[in-house]
Amino acid sequence: MGEYIGLSEASASTIRRAHAVHPITAVQLEWSLWSRDVEEEIVPTCRELGIGIVAYSPLGRGFLAAGPKLVENMDQDDFRKTLPRFQQENLDHNKILYDKVCAMAEKKGCTPAQLALAWVHHQGDDVCPIPGTTRIENLDQNIGALSVKLTPQEMTELEAIAQPGFVKGERYSKAVPTFKNSDTPPLSSWKAA
């Protein structure tokens, strides 16, 4: 039986260094219409090395399914309430993306969540989105996204709506390590135990 190793929120250089030691099977990263910064360096690195991509939060932590009303219905202790993108000063702007996704979904005859999930599915056979599904009705809707076929023109239209940098607010607070701020230190800096 082979060994399979995966990484999460790893920088491109960390992925390369790890892959040189042992083949990396998959990299988990946040990828959706509202989190596209991984397309610059991380996705191309994975593809160059033949590493599968596990896309978490493909529905923008639920925002692309419910829009701003999601925040109104969150429990008091829901950690998303602390995230910069869900703060009121960013929410009003981010609603523009949700409204445009809704309009396109209506034309396609699907829900905004199905459209957003279909966009991630259409990124390639090397991408496996993992939406956090807590209700049966959401599961049914997510499965329905597999039937939503997007043309290259529709993909381009969605990408124009959700250009990298359009969404206001960082994914996490600065205290949370992500691929942007947590590179593996060089081996020369490690101390022997």
N, CA and C atoms as a LAMMPS dump frame, in Angstrom:
ITEM: TIMESTEP
0
ITEM: NUMBER OF ATOMS
579
ITEM: BOX BOUNDS ff ff ff
-5.0000000000000000e+02 5.0000000000000000e+02
-5.0000000000000000e+02 5.0000000000000000e+02
-5.0000000000000000e+02 5.0000000000000000e+02
ITEM: ATOMS id mol type element x y z
1 1 1 N 0.844 -1.178 0
2 1 2 C 0 0 0
3 1 3 C 0.891 1.244 0
4 2 1 N 0.57 2.203 -0.867
5 2 2 C 1.375 3.41 -0.985
6 2 3 C 1.079 4.416 0.106
7 3 1 N 1.935 5.395 0.202
8 3 2 C 1.735 6.478 1.156
9 3 3 C 1.245 7.699 0.392
10 4 1 N 0.261 8.347 0.955
11 4 2 C -0.298 9.545 0.334
12 4 3 C -0.158 10.694 1.313
13 5 1 N 0.367 11.791 0.832
14 5 2 C 0.575 12.954 1.688
15 5 3 C -0.141 14.149 1.063
16 6 1 N -0.827 14.89 1.909
17 6 2 C -1.491 16.105 1.473
18 6 3 C -1.061 17.275 2.328
19 7 1 N -1.188 18.464 1.77
20 7 2 C -0.864 19.696 2.483
21 7 3 C -2.088 20.608 2.449
22 8 1 N -2.141 21.535 3.38
23 8 2 C -3.22 22.516 3.388
24 8 3 C -2.633 23.907 3.569
25 9 1 N -3.131 24.857 2.788
26 9 2 C -2.698 26.256 2.89
27 9 3 C -1.175 26.388 2.788
28 10 1 N -0.56 25.59 1.937
29 10 2 C 0.897 25.641 1.775
30 10 3 C 1.27 26.626 0.674
31 11 1 N 2.387 27.3 0.845
32 11 2 C 2.893 28.215 -0.189
33 11 3 C 3.454 27.389 -1.34
34 12 1 N 3.67 28.031 -2.484
35 12 2 C 4.227 27.339 -3.648
36 12 3 C 5.607 26.766 -3.331
37 13 1 N 6.432 27.525 -2.615
38 13 2 C 7.779 27.024 -2.308
39 13 3 C 7.719 25.847 -1.341
40 14 1 N 6.796 25.879 -0.383
41 14 2 C 6.637 24.747 0.54
42 14 3 C 6.167 23.51 -0.225
43 15 1 N 5.239 23.695 -1.15
44 15 2 C 4.744 22.57 -1.962
45 15 3 C 5.906 21.957 -2.742
46 16 1 N 6.712 22.799 -3.363
47 16 2 C 7.85 22.306 -4.149
48 16 3 C 8.859 21.552 -3.263
49 17 1 N 9.164 22.128 -2.106
50 17 2 C 10.137 21.497 -1.208
51 17 3 C 9.62 20.162 -0.7
52 18 1 N 8.35 20.113 -0.322
53 18 2 C 7.773 18.863 0.186
54 18 3 C 7.719 17.81 -0.922
55 19 1 N 7.324 18.222 -2.105
56 19 2 C 7.195 17.301 -3.241
57 19 3 C 8.548 16.709 -3.635
58 20 1 N 9.61 17.457 -3.405
59 20 2 C 10.955 16.961 -3.707
60 20 3 C 11.378 15.851 -2.738
61 21 1 N 10.799 15.858 -1.534
62 21 2 C 11.116 14.839 -0.533
63 21 3 C 10.241 13.597 -0.73
64 22 1 N 8.942 13.814 -0.946
65 22 2 C 7.979 12.725 -1.168
66 22 3 C 6.844 13.273 -2.018
67 23 1 N 6.408 12.518 -3.037
68 23 2 C 5.323 13.041 -3.877
69 23 3 C 4.102 13.458 -3.054
70 24 1 N 3.649 14.665 -3.298
71 24 2 C 2.447 15.179 -2.624
72 24 3 C 1.245 14.763 -3.48
73 25 1 N 0.242 14.198 -2.845
74 25 2 C -0.94 13.711 -3.554
75 25 3 C -1.962 14.827 -3.773
76 26 1 N -2.161 15.648 -2.741
77 26 2 C -3.192 16.686 -2.828
78 26 3 C -2.814 17.899 -1.988
79 27 1 N -3.291 19.041 -2.443
80 27 2 C -3.162 20.276 -1.678
81 27 3 C -4.562 20.816 -1.462
82 28 1 N -4.886 21.084 -0.2
83 28 2 C -6.173 21.665 0.151
84 28 3 C -6.008 23.175 0.205
85 29 1 N -6.907 23.867 -0.474
86 29 2 C -6.837 25.326 -0.507
87 29 3 C -8.236 25.9 -0.646
88 30 1 N -8.382 27.144 -0.238
89 30 2 C -9.683 27.798 -0.392
90 30 3 C -9.772 28.333 -1.811
91 31 1 N -10.802 27.886 -2.542
92 31 2 C -10.959 28.328 -3.938
93 31 3 C -12.432 28.434 -4.249
94 32 1 N -12.831 29.618 -4.632
95 32 2 C -14.223 29.87 -5.015
96 32 3 C -14.25 31.175 -5.799
97 33 1 N -15.436 31.548 -6.22
98 33 2 C -15.584 32.824 -6.921
99 33 3 C -15.209 33.99 -6.026
100 34 1 N -15.2 33.779 -4.718
101 34 2 C -14.818 34.907 -3.853
102 34 3 C -13.446 34.731 -3.229
103 35 1 N -12.727 33.676 -3.591
104 35 2 C -11.343 33.462 -3.145
105 35 3 C -10.541 32.905 -4.313
106 36 1 N -10.004 33.797 -5.124
107 36 2 C -9.325 33.361 -6.344
108 36 3 C -7.817 33.606 -6.308
109 37 1 N -7.281 34.048 -5.175
110 37 2 C -5.858 34.379 -5.122
111 37 3 C -4.948 33.168 -5.328
112 38 1 N -5.458 31.957 -5.122
113 38 2 C -4.644 30.746 -5.323
114 38 3 C -4.325 30.494 -6.799
115 39 1 N -5.06 31.153 -7.68
116 39 2 C -4.867 30.931 -9.123
117 39 3 C -3.541 31.497 -9.62
118 40 1 N -2.985 32.432 -8.879
119 40 2 C -1.752 33.086 -9.319
120 40 3 C -0.547 32.143 -9.245
121 41 1 N -0.353 31.517 -8.083
122 41 2 C 0.853 30.712 -7.884
123 41 3 C 0.584 29.276 -7.463
124 42 1 N -0.388 29.078 -6.571
125 42 2 C -0.587 27.763 -5.962
126 42 3 C -1.148 26.757 -6.971
127 43 1 N -2.221 27.115 -7.658
128 43 2 C -2.826 26.193 -8.633
129 43 3 C -1.83 25.835 -9.742
130 44 1 N -1.131 26.814 -10.352
131 44 2 C -0.146 26.431 -11.376
132 44 3 C 0.963 25.51 -10.85
133 45 1 N 1.399 25.726 -9.612
134 45 2 C 2.427 24.864 -9.02
135 45 3 C 1.904 23.436 -8.879
136 46 1 N 0.681 23.301 -8.36
137 46 2 C 0.083 21.968 -8.215
138 46 3 C -0.03 21.281 -9.575
139 47 1 N -0.459 22.016 -10.567
140 47 2 C -0.636 21.417 -11.896
141 47 3 C 0.693 21.041 -12.526
142 48 1 N 1.678 21.863 -12.34
143 48 2 C 3.015 21.558 -12.867
144 48 3 C 3.551 20.259 -12.269
145 49 1 N 3.278 20.03 -10.981
146 49 2 C 3.795 18.864 -10.271
147 49 3 C 2.838 17.671 -10.28
148 50 1 N 1.661 17.837 -10.894
149 50 2 C 0.693 16.741 -10.952
150 50 3 C 0.01 16.45 -9.633
151 51 1 N -0.211 17.481 -8.838
152 51 2 C -0.821 17.347 -7.513
153 51 3 C -2.306 17.701 -7.601
154 52 1 N -3.152 16.855 -7.01
155 52 2 C -4.584 17.12 -6.98
156 52 3 C -4.911 18.303 -6.088
157 53 1 N -6.022 18.957 -6.387
158 53 2 C -6.443 20.153 -5.647
159 53 3 C -7.776 19.878 -4.96
160 54 1 N -7.807 20.058 -3.65
161 54 2 C -9.024 19.907 -2.864
162 54 3 C -9.461 21.32 -2.474
163 55 1 N -10.545 21.77 -3.089
164 55 2 C -11.009 23.154 -2.888
165 55 3 C -12.016 23.215 -1.746
166 56 1 N -11.578 23.795 -0.621
167 56 2 C -12.531 23.959 0.481
168 56 3 C -13.208 25.322 0.378
169 57 1 N -14.336 25.439 1.036
170 57 2 C -15.168 26.653 0.99
171 57 3 C -15.473 27.092 -0.443
172 58 1 N -15.902 26.151 -1.311
173 58 2 C -16.194 26.544 -2.69
174 58 3 C -17.418 27.453 -2.814
175 59 1 N -18.167 27.591 -1.714
176 59 2 C -19.326 28.488 -1.702
177 59 3 C -19.04 29.744 -0.882
178 60 1 N -17.75 30.071 -0.754
179 60 2 C -17.394 31.286 -0.019
180 60 3 C -17.935 31.293 1.394
181 61 1 N -17.742 30.16 2.096
182 61 2 C -18.215 29.996 3.479
183 61 3 C -19.723 30.206 3.587
184 62 1 N -20.438 29.88 2.489
185 62 2 C -21.894 29.985 2.474
186 62 3 C -22.403 31.28 1.87
187 63 1 N -21.518 32.261 1.699
188 63 2 C -21.946 33.566 1.188
189 63 3 C -22.529 33.454 -0.22
190 64 1 N -21.956 32.606 -1.065
191 64 2 C -22.434 32.486 -2.442
192 64 3 C -23.733 31.68 -2.525
193 65 1 N -24.148 31.097 -1.408
194 65 2 C -25.423 30.388 -1.353
195 65 3 C -26.539 31.282 -0.817
196 66 1 N -26.199 32.154 0.124
197 66 2 C -27.244 32.922 0.813
198 66 3 C -27.046 34.431 0.793
199 67 1 N -25.863 34.907 0.423
200 67 2 C -25.613 36.343 0.41
201 67 3 C -25.539 36.921 1.81
202 68 1 N -25.719 38.243 1.922
203 68 2 C -25.58 38.915 3.217
204 68 3 C -26.534 38.413 4.299
205 69 1 N -27.697 37.872 3.916
206 69 2 C -28.637 37.394 4.944
207 69 3 C -28.051 36.229 5.736
208 70 1 N -27.011 35.588 5.179
209 70 2 C -26.311 34.52 5.884
210 70 3 C -25.844 35.015 7.252
211 71 1 N -25.301 36.224 7.286
212 71 2 C -24.752 36.781 8.524
213 71 3 C -25.858 36.983 9.553
214 72 1 N -27.015 37.441 9.108
215 72 2 C -28.148 37.662 10.021
216 72 3 C -28.58 36.364 10.694
217 73 1 N -28.423 35.234 9.98
218 73 2 C -28.896 33.952 10.497
219 73 3 C -27.821 33.127 11.203
220 74 1 N -26.614 33.69 11.352
221 74 2 C -25.538 32.964 12.013
222 74 3 C -25.757 32.925 13.517
223 75 1 N -25.341 31.808 14.123
224 75 2 C -25.343 31.713 15.582
225 75 3 C -24.35 32.724 16.133
226 76 1 N -24.53 33.104 17.396
227 76 2 C -23.642 34.071 18.04
228 76 3 C -22.194 33.622 17.996
229 77 1 N -21.963 32.31 18.152
230 77 2 C -20.595 31.808 18.241
231 77 3 C -20.029 31.336 16.89
232 78 1 N -20.7 31.647 15.805
233 78 2 C -20.212 31.253 14.472
234 78 3 C -18.923 32.028 14.167
235 79 1 N -17.838 31.295 13.926
236 79 2 C -16.539 31.949 13.732
237 79 3 C -16.524 32.856 12.511
238 80 1 N -17.41 32.625 11.554
239 80 2 C -17.441 33.471 10.355
240 80 3 C -17.758 34.925 10.695
241 81 1 N -18.436 35.132 11.807
242 81 2 C -18.753 36.505 12.242
243 81 3 C -17.493 37.324 12.497
244 82 1 N -16.377 36.637 12.761
245 82 2 C -15.12 37.334 13.045
246 82 3 C -14.305 37.599 11.774
247 83 1 N -14.676 36.973 10.677
248 83 2 C -13.884 37.094 9.45
249 83 3 C -14.079 38.463 8.797
250 84 1 N -12.995 39.043 8.28
251 84 2 C -13.078 40.377 7.675
252 84 3 C -14.131 40.51 6.57
253 85 1 N -14.316 39.496 5.756
254 85 2 C -15.259 39.595 4.636
255 85 3 C -16.713 39.697 5.086
256 86 1 N -16.976 39.265 6.32
257 86 2 C -18.34 39.299 6.837
258 86 3 C -18.621 40.541 7.68
259 87 1 N -17.637 41.456 7.764
260 87 2 C -17.85 42.699 8.502
261 87 3 C -18.673 43.644 7.626
262 88 1 N -19.53 44.427 8.263
263 88 2 C -20.494 45.256 7.531
264 88 3 C -19.844 46.131 6.462
265 89 1 N -18.67 46.701 6.786
266 89 2 C -18.02 47.6 5.822
267 89 3 C -17.611 46.867 4.543
268 90 1 N -17.407 45.558 4.611
269 90 2 C -17.053 44.765 3.431
270 90 3 C -18.269 44.066 2.841
271 91 1 N -19.216 43.73 3.685
272 91 2 C -20.408 42.99 3.267
273 91 3 C -21.219 43.743 2.216
274 92 1 N -21.369 45.037 2.404
275 92 2 C -22.152 45.831 1.452
276 92 3 C -21.539 45.761 0.054
277 93 1 N -20.219 45.844 -0.032
278 93 2 C -19.532 45.744 -1.32
279 93 3 C -19.629 44.315 -1.873
280 94 1 N -19.408 43.315 -1.041
281 94 2 C -19.385 41.923 -1.479
282 94 3 C -20.746 41.444 -1.966
283 95 1 N -21.802 42.141 -1.529
284 95 2 C -23.153 41.823 -1.989
285 95 3 C -23.264 42.008 -3.509
286 96 1 N -22.459 42.881 -4.072
287 96 2 C -22.476 43.113 -5.527
288 96 3 C -22.161 41.802 -6.253
289 97 1 N -21.153 41.085 -5.769
290 97 2 C -20.793 39.8 -6.366
291 97 3 C -21.96 38.825 -6.244
292 98 1 N -22.538 38.728 -5.068
293 98 2 C -23.658 37.814 -4.849
294 98 3 C -24.82 38.142 -5.791
295 99 1 N -25.163 39.415 -5.912
296 99 2 C -26.275 39.82 -6.779
297 99 3 C -26.019 39.441 -8.234
298 100 1 N -24.776 39.592 -8.692
299 100 2 C -24.44 39.248 -10.083
300 100 3 C -24.482 37.734 -10.297
301 101 1 N -24.039 36.977 -9.306
302 101 2 C -24.112 35.515 -9.386
303 101 3 C -25.584 35.088 -9.405
304 102 1 N -26.413 35.727 -8.588
305 102 2 C -27.852 35.421 -8.563
306 102 3 C -28.49 35.67 -9.927
307 103 1 N -28.157 36.795 -10.541
308 103 2 C -28.731 37.135 -11.844
309 103 3 C -28.348 36.103 -12.898
310 104 1 N -27.096 35.684 -12.884
311 104 2 C -26.651 34.685 -13.855
312 104 3 C -27.287 33.32 -13.567
313 105 1 N -27.414 32.976 -12.301
314 105 2 C -28.029 31.7 -11.914
315 105 3 C -29.483 31.658 -12.375
316 106 1 N -30.166 32.776 -12.234
317 106 2 C -31.567 32.836 -12.667
318 106 3 C -31.677 32.563 -14.165
319 107 1 N -30.774 33.146 -14.941
320 107 2 C -30.759 32.91 -16.396
321 107 3 C -30.475 31.441 -16.711
322 108 1 N -29.629 30.801 -15.884
323 108 2 C -29.246 29.399 -16.113
324 108 3 C -30.273 28.417 -15.551
325 109 1 N -31.192 28.914 -14.73
326 109 2 C -32.195 28.031 -14.14
327 109 3 C -31.641 27.167 -13.015
328 110 1 N -30.704 27.733 -12.252
329 110 2 C -30.143 27.012 -11.105
330 110 3 C -30.046 27.989 -9.942
331 111 1 N -29.613 27.496 -8.803
332 111 2 C -29.451 28.375 -7.646
333 111 3 C -28.071 29.042 -7.715
334 112 1 N -27.873 30.154 -6.981
335 112 2 C -26.545 30.779 -6.94
336 112 3 C -25.48 29.803 -6.41
337 113 1 N -25.851 28.991 -5.414
338 113 2 C -24.908 28.013 -4.866
339 113 3 C -24.5 27.002 -5.933
340 114 1 N -25.457 26.525 -6.706
341 114 2 C -25.149 25.555 -7.768
342 114 3 C -24.239 26.17 -8.819
343 115 1 N -24.488 27.417 -9.167
344 115 2 C -23.657 28.092 -10.16
345 115 3 C -22.222 28.249 -9.645
346 116 1 N -22.095 28.699 -8.402
347 116 2 C -20.766 28.903 -7.809
348 116 3 C -20.013 27.579 -7.693
349 117 1 N -20.706 26.529 -7.295
350 117 2 C -20.076 25.216 -7.158
351 117 3 C -19.722 24.643 -8.53
352 118 1 N -20.589 24.849 -9.505
353 118 2 C -20.312 24.388 -10.875
354 118 3 C -19.052 25.062 -11.413
355 119 1 N -18.866 26.336 -11.088
356 119 2 C -17.665 27.045 -11.55
357 119 3 C -16.407 26.353 -11.03
358 120 1 N -16.408 25.948 -9.752
359 120 2 C -15.251 25.25 -9.19
360 120 3 C -15.093 23.883 -9.861
361 121 1 N -16.206 23.156 -10.042
362 121 2 C -16.157 21.853 -10.726
363 121 3 C -15.532 21.98 -12.115
364 122 1 N -15.827 23.058 -12.804
365 122 2 C -15.342 23.264 -14.172
366 122 3 C -13.87 23.686 -14.242
367 123 1 N -13.211 23.808 -13.095
368 123 2 C -11.799 24.198 -13.105
369 123 3 C -10.901 23.076 -13.611
370 124 1 N -11.38 21.847 -13.591
371 124 2 C -10.587 20.739 -14.119
372 124 3 C -10.806 19.452 -13.358
373 125 1 N -10.396 18.364 -13.989
374 125 2 C -10.55 17.043 -13.377
375 125 3 C -9.63 16.856 -12.177
376 126 1 N -8.649 17.734 -12.031
377 126 2 C -7.726 17.633 -10.897
378 126 3 C -8.237 18.391 -9.671
379 127 1 N -9.462 18.936 -9.754
380 127 2 C -10.032 19.738 -8.664
381 127 3 C -11.225 19.005 -8.052
382 128 1 N -11.206 18.874 -6.726
383 128 2 C -12.314 18.258 -6.002
384 128 3 C -12.822 19.253 -4.963
385 129 1 N -13.961 19.902 -5.236
386 129 2 C -14.504 20.831 -4.239
387 129 3 C -15.133 20.071 -3.073
388 130 1 N -14.978 20.615 -1.876
389 130 2 C -15.576 19.994 -0.686
390 130 3 C -16.418 21.037 0.063
391 131 1 N -17.656 21.222 -0.376
392 131 2 C -18.51 22.175 0.335
393 131 3 C -18.877 21.633 1.71
394 132 1 N -18.864 22.507 2.702
395 132 2 C -19.287 22.11 4.049
396 132 3 C -20.803 21.994 4.052
397 133 1 N -21.309 20.787 4.123
398 133 2 C -22.742 20.548 3.968
399 133 3 C -23.319 20.051 5.281
400 134 1 N -24.242 20.841 5.853
401 134 2 C -24.796 20.493 7.159
402 134 3 C -26.263 20.081 7.096
403 135 1 N -26.913 20.307 5.957
404 135 2 C -28.331 19.967 5.829
405 135 3 C -28.564 19.144 4.568
406 136 1 N -29.542 18.244 4.639
407 136 2 C -29.87 17.392 3.496
408 136 3 C -30.243 18.231 2.273
409 137 1 N -31.014 19.303 2.477
410 137 2 C -31.416 20.129 1.321
411 137 3 C -30.2 20.769 0.645
412 138 1 N -29.172 21.103 1.443
413 138 2 C -27.938 21.647 0.858
414 138 3 C -27.19 20.56 0.096
415 139 1 N -27.197 19.341 0.63
416 139 2 C -26.556 18.222 -0.057
417 139 3 C -27.212 18.006 -1.423
418 140 1 N -28.542 17.991 -1.435
419 140 2 C -29.269 17.81 -2.707
420 140 3 C -28.922 18.923 -3.69
421 141 1 N -28.849 20.14 -3.185
422 141 2 C -28.513 21.275 -4.048
423 141 3 C -27.086 21.16 -4.578
424 142 1 N -26.161 20.735 -3.709
425 142 2 C -24.772 20.575 -4.14
426 142 3 C -24.643 19.49 -5.199
427 143 1 N -25.368 18.392 -5.031
428 143 2 C -25.349 17.329 -6.038
429 143 3 C -25.909 17.854 -7.353
430 144 1 N -26.937 18.698 -7.268
431 144 2 C -27.529 19.3 -8.467
432 144 3 C -26.538 20.166 -9.239
433 145 1 N -25.522 20.669 -8.554
434 145 2 C -24.509 21.505 -9.229
435 145 3 C -23.747 20.701 -10.281
436 146 1 N -23.676 19.388 -10.108
437 146 2 C -22.978 18.544 -11.082
438 146 3 C -23.676 18.561 -12.441
439 147 1 N -24.966 18.887 -12.455
440 147 2 C -25.728 18.943 -13.707
441 147 3 C -25.645 20.302 -14.398
442 148 1 N -25.081 21.287 -13.705
443 148 2 C -24.973 22.632 -14.285
444 148 3 C -23.742 22.663 -15.194
445 149 1 N -23.992 22.787 -16.49
446 149 2 C -22.897 22.843 -17.467
447 149 3 C -22.641 24.301 -17.837
448 150 1 N -21.377 24.688 -17.788
449 150 2 C -21.003 26.067 -18.101
450 150 3 C -20.175 26.09 -19.38
451 151 1 N -20.531 26.996 -20.272
452 151 2 C -19.772 27.168 -21.512
453 151 3 C -18.517 27.969 -21.203
454 152 1 N -17.521 27.923 -22.08
455 152 2 C -16.338 28.777 -21.869
456 152 3 C -16.725 30.249 -21.729
457 153 1 N -17.73 30.69 -22.47
458 153 2 C -18.187 32.084 -22.385
459 153 3 C -18.782 32.375 -21
460 154 1 N -19.553 31.435 -20.456
461 154 2 C -20.13 31.623 -19.119
462 154 3 C -19.041 31.611 -18.042
463 155 1 N -18.038 30.761 -18.227
464 155 2 C -16.905 30.744 -17.285
465 155 3 C -16.214 32.111 -17.295
466 156 1 N -15.991 32.635 -18.49
467 156 2 C -15.347 33.948 -18.634
468 156 3 C -16.201 35.037 -17.99
469 157 1 N -17.506 34.954 -18.192
470 157 2 C -18.427 35.941 -17.614
471 157 3 C -18.369 35.897 -16.08
472 158 1 N -18.37 34.691 -15.519
473 158 2 C -18.279 34.561 -14.058
474 158 3 C -16.95 35.087 -13.542
475 159 1 N -15.874 34.79 -14.26
476 159 2 C -14.553 35.248 -13.826
477 159 3 C -14.42 36.764 -13.931
478 160 1 N -15.13 37.367 -14.884
479 160 2 C -15.131 38.826 -14.991
480 160 3 C -15.89 39.446 -13.81
481 161 1 N -16.965 38.79 -13.399
482 161 2 C -17.756 39.253 -12.253
483 161 3 C -16.905 39.173 -10.981
484 162 1 N -16.146 38.087 -10.85
485 162 2 C -15.42 37.8 -9.618
486 162 3 C -13.907 37.876 -9.829
487 163 1 N -13.45 38.971 -10.373
488 163 2 C -12.007 39.115 -10.615
489 163 3 C -11.246 39.052 -9.294
490 164 1 N -10.043 38.455 -9.327
491 164 2 C -9.242 38.438 -8.102
492 164 3 C -9.079 39.863 -7.561
493 165 1 N -9.277 40.009 -6.27
494 165 2 C -9.156 41.328 -5.654
495 165 3 C -10.468 42.088 -5.577
496 166 1 N -11.531 41.582 -6.241
497 166 2 C -12.809 42.301 -6.203
498 166 3 C -13.441 42.248 -4.812
499 167 1 N -13.396 41.073 -4.204
500 167 2 C -14.017 40.893 -2.889
501 167 3 C -13.23 41.685 -1.856
502 168 1 N -13.953 42.404 -1.003
503 168 2 C -13.301 43.216 0.033
504 168 3 C -13.161 42.421 1.322
505 169 1 N -12.015 42.591 1.961
506 169 2 C -11.731 41.908 3.217
507 169 3 C -10.866 40.687 2.975
508 170 1 N -9.965 40.431 3.909
509 170 2 C -9.121 39.241 3.825
510 170 3 C -9.95 38.001 4.168
511 171 1 N -9.422 36.837 3.832
512 171 2 C -10.128 35.589 4.158
513 171 3 C -10.185 35.367 5.66
514 172 1 N -9.084 35.664 6.345
515 172 2 C -8.96 35.461 7.785
516 172 3 C -8.358 36.712 8.413
517 173 1 N -8.358 36.746 9.749
518 173 2 C -7.636 37.812 10.439
519 173 3 C -6.145 37.537 10.261
520 174 1 N -5.332 38.516 10.527
521 174 2 C -3.876 38.392 10.322
522 174 3 C -3.245 37.302 11.192
523 175 1 N -3.894 36.951 12.285
524 175 2 C -3.336 35.958 13.207
525 175 3 C -3.388 34.533 12.646
526 176 1 N -4.219 34.304 11.64
527 176 2 C -4.386 32.958 11.096
528 176 3 C -3.388 32.723 9.96
529 177 1 N -2.573 31.673 10.079
530 177 2 C -1.599 31.407 9.014
531 177 3 C -2.269 30.855 7.754
532 178 1 N -1.88 31.39 6.604
533 178 2 C -2.351 30.895 5.308
534 178 3 C -1.132 30.757 4.406
535 179 1 N -1.36 30.336 3.173
536 179 2 C -0.231 30.17 2.253
537 179 3 C 0.502 31.487 2.012
538 180 1 N -0.137 32.599 2.283
539 180 2 C 0.473 33.911 2.046
540 180 3 C 1.464 34.319 3.136
541 181 1 N 1.271 33.8 4.347
542 181 2 C 2.109 34.274 5.446
543 181 3 C 2.746 33.162 6.275
544 182 1 N 2.834 31.965 5.713
545 182 2 C 3.411 30.875 6.515
546 182 3 C 4.259 29.948 5.653
547 183 1 N 5.365 30.459 5.196
548 183 2 C 6.281 29.641 4.414
549 183 3 C 7.113 28.783 5.368
550 184 1 N 7.434 27.575 4.949
551 184 2 C 8.283 26.701 5.756
552 184 3 C 9.675 27.309 5.822
553 185 1 N 10.247 27.419 7.025
554 185 2 C 11.592 27.996 7.131
555 185 3 C 12.618 27.129 6.395
556 186 1 N 13.692 27.718 5.894
557 186 2 C 14.711 26.931 5.202
558 186 3 C 15.317 25.882 6.133
559 187 1 N 15.684 24.747 5.567
560 187 2 C 16.239 23.641 6.352
561 187 3 C 17.453 24.085 7.157
562 188 1 N 18.236 24.995 6.595
563 188 2 C 19.456 25.468 7.283
564 188 3 C 19.141 26.166 8.61
565 189 1 N 17.888 26.621 8.78
566 189 2 C 17.532 27.321 10.006
567 189 3 C 17.032 26.36 11.103
568 190 1 N 16.841 25.099 10.763
569 190 2 C 16.32 24.144 11.727
570 190 3 C 17.415 23.742 12.712
571 191 1 N 17.035 23.581 13.96
572 191 2 C 17.993 23.14 14.974
573 191 3 C 17.77 21.649 15.233
574 192 1 N 18.856 20.922 15.376
575 192 2 C 18.743 19.489 15.674
576 192 3 C 18.16 19.314 17.076
577 193 1 N 17.325 18.311 17.231
578 193 2 C 16.678 18.081 18.525
579 193 3 C 17.632 17.458 19.51
